[in-house]
Amino acid sequence: MTEKIGVTDGTAGTAEAIEITKTAEAAELAETASATEAAVHFAFADAALALAGHELSDPVLRALLERVARGELDASAAVAEMRRHVGA
């Protein structure tokens, strides 16, 4: 996969496009990093809830939280879905 990005050297009016070729290995590494980052975000949310004396045990709500952590769903959409799920 080839991607063009614009770069500048900081001088006004000087910019050029460069092409970056992403290899399959780079794509896999980025996916692994994203999965790791999502797991860290999810663990942080779990820890924050635990410190506040709460536990998120509902599997639907946990799945929504995981989707937010992976960047598949934005927080406001997840909150709306959570409210529908619990009937609030």
Secondary structure as UniProt FT lines:
FT   STRAND          2..8
FT   TURN            12..13
FT   STRAND          15..21
FT   HELIX           24..51
FT   TURN            52..53
FT   HELIX           59..69
FT   TURN            70..71
FT   HELIX           75..86
//
